[in-house]
Amino acid sequence: MSLLSADLESLLKEKVGQLVGAELQAIEREIAQELGSSVALIREVGEYIAEAGGKRLRPILLLLAARLAGYQGPRSVRLGCVVELLHTATLIHDDVVDHAPLRRGRPSANARWGDDASVLVGDHLYSKSFSLLVEDNDWSVMETLARATVSMTEAEVFQLERKRDGGVTEADYLRIISQKTASFISACCRIGALHGKAAPEQLDALTRYGLEVGVAFQIMDDALDFVADPSRLGKASGTDLREGKRTLPLIATLDRSRGPDRERIQSILRRRQLDDGEIEEIRGLVVTYDGVGYALERARAYARSAKEHLAIFPDGEEKETLVLIADYVIDRDR
């Protein structure tokens, strides 16, 4: 796609608005309703999180997959709310584990209310999402989300294990992001497909599309941590380094570097806390060895593969928009 990132983003917003804009608004209203509680702290934290917004990528994918599979109706709105509540819960818990001070350019929930309140509100959102899931009463959907949730939590522990060991290979990294980020995005696409009249091969195609879009999305997110403008990224640059995460640009740099540069990177990474100068030094070496370039090529390959899975569907607005999402995932600058 030859469109510039800003043009692609504008076109994608227009397409999404035309196709599922009304349903997204309904999801927003349902999220606001589900965040209500007789407990003041839950309401306060919930409203703060809701105001932060977000791309709503997961419900968008669910809605588009459902339409592509031939379904339009209220279940998509209800389950769009389910996946967004569940996603929000994972973000809150991630920020606590990572001691992250910012989320989408604002103080994170844990920075503002503390770890204890954040963990408990995250647990409440998990519970809310599964309560709605039980009300929907579709075992195939329940199984899909349950498997994705188990996969995500396993990946979190595996990531912590690798972080403590001090060594993360590219295979380890791909396992982590496939299970942690991509499995949930894949589940959203699969749930949408389960709504409609998708044949088994179409269900499999949308599931695989979501998995590979999810991998591309996370690789790009990790690459942007090294090169994006922090004011647009919504978090401080070098956040992954500060949190001790070895992502693909750094893994590629370690594989490519030799001698003093490699030794210097490894020496810095052995420290428990990195200062700003050390962060900038590693970022400079990642640029020198084109670790970000390597990561971008890998992300593009996953996005291309994701789009190929859509070939099984007839041409139409929904298919075109899913293709645009795969393109945007690797062209975005934040």
HULINHU-V618930 format. One record per residue. N is the residue number from 1. PHI is phi in whole degrees, 0 to 359 (none if undefined). NEAR is the number of other C-alpha atoms within 10 Angstrom. Layout:
N_PHI_NEAR + N_PHI_NEAR
//
This chain:
1_none_9 + 2_268_6 + 3_296_12 + 4_291_12 + 5_304_17 + 6_296_13 + 7_293_12 + 8_296_19 + 9_297_19 + 10_297_11 + 11_296_16 + 12_296_20 + 13_300_15 + 14_297_13 + 15_296_18 + 16_298_21 + 17_300_15 + 18_293_11 + 19_277_18 + 20_228_19 + 21_302_16 + 22_295_13 + 23_292_21 + 24_296_21 + 25_297_13 + 26_294_17 + 27_296_23 + 28_299_19 + 29_294_13 + 30_290_16 + 31_300_20 + 32_301_16 + 33_294_10 + 34_288_18 + 35_281_19 + 36_291_14 + 37_197_12 + 38_285_7 + 39_268_8 + 40_301_10 + 41_295_14 + 42_297_20 + 43_298_17 + 44_297_14 + 45_293_19 + 46_299_22 + 47_295_15 + 48_298_14 + 49_293_19 + 50_297_15 + 51_296_9 + 52_290_11 + 53_67_10 + 54_137_11 + 55_286_7 + 56_57_16 + 57_301_13 + 58_293_21 + 59_295_28 + 60_299_26 + 61_296_27 + 62_299_28 + 63_296_33 + 64_292_25 + 65_296_30 + 66_298_28 + 67_295_23 + 68_297_25 + 69_275_22 + 70_100_15 + 71_243_20 + 72_222_18 + 73_172_12 + 74_292_12 + 75_298_15 + 76_297_25 + 77_294_23 + 78_300_21 + 79_283_23 + 80_297_29 + 81_295_27 + 82_302_25 + 83_290_25 + 84_287_23 + 85_297_24 + 86_295_23 + 87_298_21 + 88_298_18 + 89_300_23 + 90_294_21 + 91_296_16 + 92_299_24 + 93_293_20 + 94_301_15 + 95_296_20 + 96_293_20 + 97_299_15 + 98_273_14 + 99_54_15 + 100_286_21 + 101_276_18 + 102_231_18 + 103_215_20 + 104_56_15 + 105_80_15 + 106_235_15 + 107_306_14 + 108_292_22 + 109_299_27 + 110_291_23 + 111_291_17 + 112_269_14 + 113_245_14 + 114_97_12 + 115_295_18 + 116_297_11 + 117_297_16 + 118_294_24 + 119_300_21 + 120_291_15 + 121_292_21 + 122_301_26 + 123_299_17 + 124_297_16 + 125_292_25 + 126_305_19 + 127_297_15 + 128_300_18 + 129_296_22 + 130_284_18 + 131_296_13 + 132_295_15 + 133_295_20 + 134_295_13 + 135_298_9 + 136_293_14 + 137_61_11 + 138_240_12 + 139_297_11 + 140_293_13 + 141_290_21 + 142_302_16 + 143_297_13 + 144_299_18 + 145_288_24 + 146_297_15 + 147_296_14 + 148_297_22 + 149_294_19 + 150_299_13 + 151_299_19 + 152_296_22 + 153_291_14 + 154_298_15 + 155_296_21 + 156_300_16 + 157_290_12 + 158_298_16 + 159_298_21 + 160_297_15 + 161_298_13 + 162_293_17 + 163_298_15 + 164_291_11 + 165_288_9 + 166_83_14 + 167_224_11 + 168_230_20 + 169_275_16 + 170_298_16 + 171_296_9 + 172_300_16 + 173_300_20 + 174_295_18 + 175_297_16 + 176_298_23 + 177_286_23 + 178_294_23 + 179_280_23 + 180_273_25 + 181_266_22 + 182_289_28 + 183_296_27 + 184_286_27 + 185_298_29 + 186_299_28 + 187_298_28 + 188_298_33 + 189_294_28 + 190_295_30 + 191_299_28 + 192_301_32 + 193_294_29 + 194_296_25 + 195_296_23 + 196_263_17 + 197_255_15 + 198_295_22 + 199_291_12 + 200_307_10 + 201_290_11 + 202_287_21 + 203_300_21 + 204_295_16 + 205_296_24 + 206_291_33 + 207_297_24 + 208_290_25 + 209_304_28 + 210_298_31 + 211_297_28 + 212_283_27 + 213_297_30 + 214_296_29 + 215_295_29 + 216_300_30 + 217_301_27 + 218_289_23 + 219_300_27 + 220_296_26 + 221_302_19 + 222_289_22 + 223_292_23 + 224_297_21 + 225_299_23 + 226_267_26 + 227_231_18 + 228_282_18 + 229_291_15 + 230_304_17 + 231_292_12 + 232_269_12 + 233_289_18 + 234_86_15 + 235_203_21 + 236_294_20 + 237_293_20 + 238_75_20 + 239_300_19 + 240_298_17 + 241_297_20 + 242_297_20 + 243_272_16 + 244_79_19 + 245_270_20 + 246_258_22 + 247_259_25 + 248_301_26 + 249_301_28 + 250_287_28 + 251_300_19 + 252_296_21 + 253_297_24 + 254_297_20 + 255_292_14 + 256_271_14 + 257_281_17 + 258_219_11 + 259_59_7 + 260_301_9 + 261_296_15 + 262_296_15 + 263_297_13 + 264_294_15 + 265_299_19 + 266_296_14 + 267_296_10 + 268_294_16 + 269_293_20 + 270_285_11 + 271_283_10 + 272_288_9 + 273_225_13 + 274_253_16 + 275_271_10 + 276_300_10 + 277_296_9 + 278_290_17 + 279_300_19 + 280_294_15 + 281_297_13 + 282_293_22 + 283_301_22 + 284_298_14 + 285_289_19 + 286_297_24 + 287_293_16 + 288_302_12 + 289_266_18 + 290_55_17 + 291_297_25 + 292_293_26 + 293_301_15 + 294_298_16 + 295_298_22 + 296_297_22 + 297_297_15 + 298_295_16 + 299_297_24 + 300_298_21 + 301_296_14 + 302_294_23 + 303_295_27 + 304_298_17 + 305_298_16 + 306_301_27 + 307_295_24 + 308_298_14 + 309_293_19 + 310_279_19 + 311_299_12 + 312_290_11 + 313_265_15 + 314_293_10 + 315_297_11 + 316_175_9 + 317_297_16 + 318_295_23 + 319_299_19 + 320_300_14 + 321_290_20 + 322_294_26 + 323_296_20 + 324_299_18 + 325_297_24 + 326_299_24 + 327_293_24 + 328_294_23 + 329_307_24 + 330_261_23 + 331_253_20 + 332_291_16 + 333_246_17 + 334_198_17
//
